[in-house]
Structures are given as C-alpha cells and as structure tokens.
Amino acid sequence: MNWRRWLGFEWRVAVKFLREGRSQTLLIILGVAAGVAVVAYISALITGLQASTLAKTLGAQGHITLRSLDDVVLSAAAPEQGSTRLAEVQPRAQRLRSVINWQLLLPVLEATPGITAVSPMVSGAGLALRGEAVQSMALLGVDLDRYDRIVGLRGKVVSGTARLGPGEAIVGRELAHDLGLRLGDRFSVQTASAGGTSSGTTVTEVLRVTALVDLGVKDLNERTVIAPLRTAQSLLGLPGGVTQVDMRVSDVWQASAMARELRQRYPLKAESWQENNAQLVSALNAQSVSTAIIRGVVMVVVVLGIASVLVVSVVQKRHEIGILRAMGATRRQVLRVFLLQGLLVGSLGSAAGLLLAVAMIWLFTTFVRGSDGLPLFAITLPLATGLNVALVATVCGVIAAIAPARRAAALDPAQAIRL
C-alpha cells in the first residue's frame, strides 16, 4: 500500500512542508542533533567523572564509621550563689579507645536494612623499620574477608596475594618502595608503649610482606600497613578491642541519613563519608548543578531554533495554508500540521544527536588517556539517559511548534490566498 494512503492528512502535509524547505529543515535538525549530543555527552561525562571520583574516594574507606565518643572534661561544679569562681578547663588528650561491645554490635548492624557489609578495625600510628630505613606509618588491623567487602582490597593488589596470617602484613606500594621491601621480605613495626603509658617503652613486631597494594591515593600508599586484627590489637595496646567499625551501604547517598539514625540509636560517634569529605560533596553538587544549567540552556536554544524556523515556515507557506483552509482543512488540522513538524524535527534531531554523542564518547575513551596510558575514567551513555534526553528534546520540539502552529491556524484563508 502506498504510504500516502495510510499516512494521515496532517502527516502528509507536514512532511511535504519540511521537504520543500530542505535547507531549513536540515539546518534545524542538525541544530537539534548538536544540542542533544552536547547534553547527552556532558551527562555521560559528569556521571562517569563522579562515579570515578566516588570509587577512588570510597575505595579506601567505609561509607559509615562508628567510633567511641571523644573523651571530654566535665565542667567544674557551679559556684555557690553570691560567689565567683575562676577556672580554666583544658581539653583532654584523646587516646585509643575501643568501641564498647563491638562483638555484639556486628550481627545487629549486619541485619540492618541498607547495610551490606560490616568490618571491625583497630588503627593507630607507628614506625616501619627495615635496616636503617625508618618511615612513619598508619597501622590497620582488620579481618581480611570483612575488610575486603568494604574496600575491595584484593582487587587493589599489584603484587603478591592478599593474605593476613599471623606475622603477615599487606603494605602500600610507595611505603614498600621507601623501605626497599619486596614480597616475602620482613620488616619491623614499632608502636608507642601499650596502654598509653609514658614510660617510654615500645612494642615491636616483625611482619612478613605478602602483598603490595595500590589504594588509589598516593598518601595512603606511602603510609599504610595492614596487619591481622589480633596483631594490631597487641601492638596498639587494645587486646580484644577495635577503634572503629566500618560499614558499607547499598546507596552511598543515604549514608548520611543512616549515620544520623545510628547516632540516635547508639552512644557512639557515627560519621558518614559525606561528613568526612564535605569539600568533595560540595564539588559533586556543584557539578550536578552546572550540568543541569547547561542542559536547560541547550534545550532553550533548541526550542528557540525550532520555533524560529517554523515561524519562517508559516510566513512562507501563508498561501498554501490559505488554500488548505479554503479546501476544507480545519483550524485544528492546520494546528496539528505544524505540531507534527516540531515532532518530526525533534525526533530526527534526537536520533542523530544520540549517534553523535556515542561517537564523541568513543573519541574520548580512545584518545584521552592518563599518564599510565589507560583511559582517565570509564564513560558510557546509559540507555535510560539517552532515551530521557531524546524524549526531552522531542517534547521541546513540539512545545516550540505551539506558537507557530497557533499563528498558522489563526490565518484568515481569504487574506492568505490574496497574499
């Protein structure tokens, strides 16, 4: 069957008008395609950048951390009525303190909806020694299987096999380089006196390197030593204790709300990754707002471009519109003709724009690389994002056609034919 027979009257007229003004139609379709490509590409780029930034930031820490409350100095008793007391209160020096009843807390936290992994940790400062080399380091005592579910430690191994048996340790790549360590080498870990006394005694343990890791942040790689939980407890003077409990949640953006709930439920300090990385969160929010502004401006430009072309089309087609009205076409049919033109231009431009965006993403991932020769970060255009952008652009095309369509429908046929 001929397509002219089964296509409606409005469709046939709309397509004919667009075909007669090929140059104008092509230019506005290219304009819509450029706008859609920019919006889709920027959306994919910002999404990929934020995902990469979050992965690097959260790749070495939990989404929520539980710690004991800080030691505080209680205020002196209130002075008696009619008397004055001069007092100076100095803050108390903080010490390593264990989370109370952490063993009983673990299964409760694991059963909490939204929490996907829980890992106890004892952490403190010390010195790493090998021969004449001495480096300050941060000692982390963990249960390897639990900690791996928090930060994916096994996936960060650059050499060796992640294993934490008695007397074994996993070392940051840069720290191992500074100490001249290789797999299987032994080094000493020295911490301050157990129990926090001021006797000047130290605790020393010899550990063997089982793996070198890249935690994604050079500063962490320069000072991190990961040891078995019991070994770190002994070195830091916290037998049976942990200084913090790390948690991973299913939705990272709900971490702050969940931390507030935990603070209300337990007498502990609960901190989310947003609170510990306030500047990063501000930067991510600024990126999202900037992306929304760019998308809005581009869509306004698309609407104005389509509207301007259709306004010109109305002026150019006044005679044809008058003839159509004289032949019996209703105002509603003329209105639909120009609305369909906006729909066609918006949909064709959207399809071309998505193809252009995919090409731009391919060029970025192929030619833009970091110092290591790898892509800076993964960037893809999710199907949902592409369809959403295309739908918005198509709707904008219809909206842009409303004013020209109403103008065309309002033309008086007798005057239009005489012009």
C-alpha positions as CSV (number, residue, x, y, z in Angstrom):
1,M,0.0,0.0,0.0
2,N,1.3,3.4,-0.9
3,W,2.5,5.3,2.2
4,R,0.5,8.4,1.1
5,R,-2.7,6.4,1.6
6,W,-2.2,5.2,5.1
7,L,-0.5,8.3,6.4
8,G,-3.0,10.9,7.7
9,F,-3.6,14.2,6.0
10,E,-1.7,16.1,8.6
11,W,1.4,13.9,8.4
12,R,1.5,14.2,4.6
13,V,1.2,18.0,4.7
14,A,3.8,18.3,7.5
15,V,6.3,16.1,5.6
16,K,5.7,18.0,2.4
17,F,6.3,21.4,4.1
18,L,9.6,20.0,5.6
19,R,10.7,18.6,2.3
20,E,10.0,21.8,0.4
21,G,12.3,23.7,2.8
22,R,15.1,21.1,2.8
23,S,17.9,23.5,3.7
24,Q,16.0,25.0,6.6
25,T,14.9,21.6,7.8
26,L,18.4,20.1,7.6
27,L,19.9,23.0,9.5
28,I,17.4,22.8,12.3
29,I,17.7,19.0,12.5
30,L,21.5,19.5,12.8
31,G,20.9,22.1,15.4
32,V,18.8,19.8,17.5
33,A,21.3,17.0,17.0
34,A,24.1,19.2,18.2
35,G,22.1,20.2,21.3
36,V,21.1,16.6,22.1
37,A,24.7,15.4,21.6
38,V,26.1,18.1,23.9
39,V,23.5,17.3,26.6
40,A,24.0,13.5,26.3
41,Y,27.8,13.7,26.2
42,I,28.0,16.1,29.2
43,S,25.6,14.0,31.2
44,A,27.6,10.8,30.5
45,L,30.9,12.7,31.1
46,I,29.9,14.1,34.5
47,T,28.3,10.8,35.6
48,G,31.5,8.9,34.7
49,L,33.7,11.5,36.4
50,Q,31.6,11.5,39.6
51,A,31.5,7.7,39.6
52,S,35.3,7.6,39.2
53,T,35.8,10.2,41.9
54,L,33.5,8.3,44.4
55,A,35.1,5.0,43.6
56,K,38.6,6.4,44.3
57,T,37.4,8.2,47.5
58,L,35.3,5.4,48.9
59,G,37.7,2.7,47.7
60,A,39.8,3.1,50.9
61,Q,37.2,3.9,53.5
62,G,33.8,2.8,54.7
63,H,30.6,4.6,53.9
64,I,29.8,4.9,57.6
65,T,32.2,4.7,60.5
66,L,31.3,4.0,64.2
67,R,33.8,5.2,66.8
68,S,33.7,5.7,70.6
69,L,32.7,9.2,71.8
70,D,35.6,11.6,72.5
71,D,37.0,11.9,76.0
72,V,35.7,15.2,77.5
73,V,36.5,17.1,80.6
74,L,33.4,17.6,82.8
75,S,32.8,21.2,83.8
76,A,33.5,22.2,87.4
77,A,30.6,22.4,89.8
78,A,28.6,25.5,89.6
79,P,29.7,28.2,92.1
80,E,27.5,28.9,95.1
81,Q,25.1,31.8,94.9
82,G,26.8,35.1,95.6
83,S,30.3,33.7,95.0
84,T,32.6,33.8,91.9
85,R,35.0,31.1,90.8
86,L,37.7,31.5,88.3
87,A,38.5,28.3,86.5
88,E,40.4,27.2,83.4
89,V,39.4,23.9,81.7
90,Q,41.9,22.3,79.3
91,P,40.8,19.8,76.7
92,R,41.7,16.2,77.5
93,A,44.2,14.5,75.2
94,Q,42.5,11.8,73.2
95,R,43.6,8.2,73.4
96,L,42.8,5.0,71.6
97,R,39.5,3.7,72.9
98,S,37.7,0.5,71.9
99,V,34.1,0.5,70.7
100,I,32.0,-0.9,73.5
101,N,30.5,-4.3,72.9
102,W,31.6,-4.3,69.3
103,Q,31.3,-8.1,69.0
104,L,27.6,-7.9,69.9
105,L,27.1,-4.9,67.6
106,L,28.3,-6.6,64.4
107,P,25.4,-9.0,63.9
108,V,22.9,-6.2,64.7
109,L,24.5,-3.9,62.1
110,E,24.6,-6.7,59.5
111,A,20.9,-7.3,60.0
112,T,20.1,-3.6,59.5
113,P,18.4,-2.9,56.1
114,G,20.6,-0.9,53.8
115,I,23.9,-2.1,55.3
116,T,25.7,-4.6,53.1
117,A,29.0,-5.2,54.9
118,V,30.5,-4.5,58.3
119,S,34.1,-4.7,59.3
120,P,35.8,-4.0,62.7
121,M,39.2,-2.3,62.6
122,V,41.9,-1.2,65.0
123,S,44.1,1.6,63.7
124,G,46.9,3.7,65.1
125,A,50.2,5.3,64.3
126,G,53.7,3.7,64.4
127,L,57.0,3.3,62.7
128,A,58.0,0.9,60.0
129,L,61.7,-0.1,60.1
130,R,64.0,-2.1,57.9
131,G,67.7,-1.8,58.3
132,E,68.5,1.9,58.5
133,A,65.2,3.0,56.8
134,V,62.5,4.4,59.1
135,Q,59.1,5.5,57.9
136,S,56.1,6.7,59.8
137,M,53.0,4.6,59.0
138,A,49.4,4.0,59.8
139,L,48.8,0.5,61.2
140,L,45.4,-1.0,60.3
141,G,44.3,-4.2,61.9
142,V,41.5,-5.9,60.1
143,D,39.7,-9.2,59.4
144,L,40.7,-9.6,55.8
145,D,37.5,-11.1,54.5
146,R,35.3,-8.5,56.1
147,Y,37.6,-5.6,55.1
148,D,37.7,-6.8,51.5
149,R,33.9,-6.4,51.4
150,I,34.3,-2.8,52.5
151,V,37.0,-1.5,50.2
152,G,37.7,-4.4,47.7
153,L,41.2,-4.8,49.0
154,R,42.0,-7.9,46.9
155,G,41.2,-6.0,43.8
156,K,43.9,-3.4,44.7
157,V,46.8,-5.9,44.9
158,V,49.5,-5.0,42.5
159,S,51.9,-7.7,43.6
160,G,51.6,-10.9,45.6
161,T,48.5,-12.4,47.2
162,A,46.4,-10.7,49.8
163,R,46.8,-12.9,52.9
164,L,46.9,-12.0,56.6
165,G,48.0,-14.9,58.7
166,P,49.9,-14.5,62.0
167,G,53.1,-12.4,61.4
168,E,52.0,-11.3,57.9
169,A,51.2,-7.8,56.5
170,I,50.0,-6.1,53.4
171,V,51.9,-2.9,52.6
172,G,51.2,0.2,50.5
173,R,53.2,0.3,47.2
174,E,55.0,3.6,47.9
175,L,55.8,2.6,51.5
176,A,57.3,-0.7,50.3
177,H,59.5,1.3,47.8
178,D,60.7,3.7,50.5
179,L,61.7,0.8,52.8
180,G,63.1,-1.3,50.0
181,L,60.6,-4.1,50.6
182,R,59.7,-6.9,48.2
183,L,57.4,-9.9,48.5
184,G,58.5,-12.2,51.3
185,D,60.7,-9.6,53.0
186,R,60.4,-8.9,56.7
187,F,60.3,-5.6,58.4
188,S,59.6,-4.3,61.9
189,V,56.6,-2.4,63.1
190,Q,57.1,-0.3,66.2
191,T,54.4,1.4,68.2
192,A,54.2,3.5,71.4
193,S,54.0,1.9,74.8
194,A,51.0,-0.3,75.3
195,G,48.2,1.2,77.3
196,G,49.3,4.7,76.5
197,T,51.7,5.0,79.5
198,S,54.5,7.5,79.5
199,S,57.2,5.0,80.5
200,G,58.9,5.4,77.1
201,T,58.6,1.6,76.3
202,T,57.7,0.5,72.8
203,V,56.2,-2.6,71.3
204,T,57.8,-4.2,68.2
205,E,56.6,-6.9,65.9
206,V,58.3,-8.4,62.9
207,L,56.0,-8.9,59.9
208,R,56.4,-10.5,56.5
209,V,55.1,-8.9,53.3
210,T,52.5,-11.0,51.5
211,A,51.2,-8.3,49.1
212,L,51.7,-4.8,47.8
213,V,48.6,-2.7,47.2
214,D,47.6,0.5,45.4
215,L,44.8,2.2,47.4
216,G,44.3,4.8,44.7
217,V,45.7,7.7,46.8
218,K,49.5,8.2,47.0
219,D,49.4,9.5,50.5
220,L,47.7,6.2,51.6
221,N,50.2,4.1,49.7
222,E,53.1,5.9,51.5
223,R,52.0,5.1,55.0
224,T,49.6,2.1,55.1
225,V,50.4,-1.2,56.7
226,I,47.6,-3.7,57.0
227,A,48.0,-6.5,59.6
228,P,45.8,-9.1,61.2
229,L,43.4,-7.8,63.7
230,R,44.9,-9.5,66.7
231,T,48.4,-8.4,65.8
232,A,47.4,-4.8,65.6
233,Q,45.4,-5.1,68.9
234,S,48.6,-6.3,70.6
235,L,50.8,-3.6,69.0
236,L,48.4,-0.8,69.9
237,G,47.6,-1.9,73.4
238,L,43.9,-2.8,72.8
239,P,43.6,-6.5,73.4
240,G,40.2,-7.6,72.2
241,G,39.2,-4.1,71.2
242,V,38.6,-2.2,68.0
243,T,38.9,1.6,67.4
244,Q,36.2,1.7,64.7
245,V,33.6,-0.3,62.9
246,D,33.3,0.4,59.1
247,M,30.1,-0.2,57.2
248,R,29.2,-0.3,53.5
249,V,25.7,0.7,52.4
250,S,23.7,-0.1,49.3
251,D,23.0,3.5,48.5
252,V,26.0,5.8,49.2
253,W,23.9,8.9,49.1
254,Q,21.8,7.5,52.0
255,A,24.9,7.2,54.2
256,S,24.4,10.5,56.0
257,A,20.8,9.7,56.9
258,M,21.8,6.3,58.2
259,A,24.6,7.8,60.2
260,R,22.1,10.1,61.9
261,E,19.9,7.1,62.8
262,L,22.9,5.2,64.3
263,R,23.8,8.2,66.4
264,Q,20.3,8.3,67.8
265,R,20.3,4.5,68.4
266,Y,23.8,4.0,70.0
267,P,26.0,6.1,72.3
268,L,28.7,6.2,69.6
269,K,30.1,8.6,67.1
270,A,28.7,7.8,63.6
271,E,30.3,9.6,60.7
272,S,29.3,9.2,57.0
273,W,31.6,9.6,54.1
274,Q,29.8,12.9,53.2
275,E,30.8,14.3,56.6
276,N,34.4,13.2,56.2
277,N,34.6,14.5,52.6
278,A,32.5,17.7,52.8
279,Q,34.5,19.5,50.1
280,L,34.2,16.6,47.7
281,V,30.4,16.5,48.2
282,S,30.2,20.3,47.6
283,A,32.2,19.8,44.4
284,L,29.9,17.0,43.2
285,N,26.8,19.0,43.9
286,A,28.3,22.0,42.0
287,Q,29.0,19.7,39.0
288,S,25.4,18.4,39.1
289,V,24.0,21.9,39.3
290,S,26.3,23.1,36.4
291,T,25.2,20.1,34.3
292,A,21.5,20.9,34.9
293,I,22.1,24.5,33.9
294,I,23.9,23.6,30.8
295,R,21.1,21.1,29.8
296,G,18.5,23.8,30.5
297,V,20.3,26.4,28.4
298,V,20.9,24.0,25.5
299,M,17.2,22.9,25.5
300,V,16.1,26.6,25.4
301,V,18.3,27.1,22.4
302,V,16.8,24.1,20.7
303,V,13.3,25.4,21.4
304,L,14.1,28.9,20.1
305,G,15.8,27.4,17.0
306,I,12.8,25.2,16.1
307,A,10.3,27.9,16.8
308,S,12.2,30.4,14.6
309,V,12.3,28.0,11.7
310,L,8.6,27.2,12.0
311,V,7.7,30.9,12.3
312,V,9.5,31.5,9.0
313,S,7.8,28.4,7.5
314,V,4.4,29.9,8.5
315,V,5.2,33.1,6.7
316,Q,6.5,31.3,3.6
317,K,3.5,28.9,3.5
318,R,0.7,31.5,4.1
319,H,-0.6,31.0,0.5
320,E,-0.6,27.2,0.8
321,I,-2.2,27.4,4.3
322,G,-4.9,29.6,2.8
323,I,-5.6,27.2,0.0
324,L,-5.8,24.3,2.5
325,R,-8.3,26.2,4.6
326,A,-10.3,27.1,1.5
327,M,-10.4,23.4,0.5
328,G,-11.9,22.5,3.9
329,A,-9.0,22.0,6.2
330,T,-10.0,22.9,9.8
331,R,-8.0,25.1,12.2
332,R,-7.3,22.0,14.3
333,Q,-5.8,20.2,11.2
334,V,-3.5,23.2,10.4
335,L,-2.5,23.3,14.1
336,R,-1.6,19.6,14.0
337,V,0.4,20.0,10.8
338,F,2.9,22.4,12.5
339,L,2.9,20.5,15.7
340,L,3.8,17.4,13.8
341,Q,6.6,19.3,12.1
342,G,8.0,20.1,15.5
343,L,7.7,16.5,16.5
344,L,9.5,15.2,13.4
345,V,12.3,17.7,13.7
346,G,12.7,17.0,17.4
347,S,12.7,13.2,16.9
348,L,15.0,13.1,13.9
349,G,17.4,15.6,15.6
350,S,17.3,13.5,18.8
351,A,18.2,10.3,16.9
352,A,21.1,12.0,15.1
353,G,22.2,13.6,18.3
354,L,22.5,10.3,20.2
355,L,24.6,8.8,17.5
356,L,26.8,11.9,17.6
357,A,27.1,11.6,21.4
358,V,28.1,7.9,21.1
359,A,30.8,9.0,18.6
360,M,32.1,11.7,21.0
361,I,32.2,9.2,23.9
362,W,34.2,6.8,21.7
363,L,36.7,9.5,20.8
364,F,37.1,10.5,24.5
365,T,37.7,6.9,25.7
366,T,40.0,6.2,22.7
367,F,42.3,9.2,22.6
368,V,42.1,10.8,26.1
369,R,44.3,8.8,28.4
370,G,46.2,9.3,31.6
371,S,50.0,9.2,32.3
372,D,49.7,5.4,32.6
373,G,48.3,5.0,29.1
374,L,44.9,4.0,30.4
375,P,41.6,5.9,29.9
376,L,41.1,8.6,32.6
377,F,37.8,7.0,33.7
378,A,35.0,4.9,32.3
379,I,32.3,6.9,30.4
380,T,29.2,5.3,28.9
381,L,25.8,6.6,27.8
382,P,23.2,4.5,29.6
383,L,20.2,3.7,27.6
384,A,17.9,5.3,30.1
385,T,19.9,8.6,30.0
386,G,19.9,8.6,26.2
387,L,16.2,7.9,25.9
388,N,15.5,10.6,28.5
389,V,17.5,13.2,26.6
390,A,15.9,12.2,23.3
391,L,12.4,12.4,24.9
392,V,13.0,15.8,26.4
393,A,14.3,17.1,23.0
394,T,11.3,15.7,21.2
395,V,8.9,17.3,23.6
396,C,10.8,20.6,23.3
397,G,10.3,20.3,19.5
398,V,6.5,20.0,20.0
399,I,6.5,22.9,22.5
400,A,8.5,25.0,20.2
401,A,5.9,24.4,17.5
402,I,2.9,25.6,19.6
403,A,3.2,29.3,18.9
404,P,3.9,29.0,15.1
405,A,1.0,26.4,14.9
406,R,-1.4,28.7,16.6
407,R,-0.4,31.5,14.3
408,A,-0.9,29.3,11.2
409,A,-4.3,28.1,12.4
410,A,-5.4,31.7,13.0
411,L,-4.8,32.8,9.4
412,D,-7.8,34.0,7.5
413,P,-8.0,31.9,4.3
414,A,-9.2,34.8,2.1
415,Q,-6.4,37.1,3.1
416,A,-3.8,34.3,3.0
417,I,-4.7,33.5,-0.6
418,R,-4.5,37.1,-1.7
419,L,-1.0,37.5,-0.3
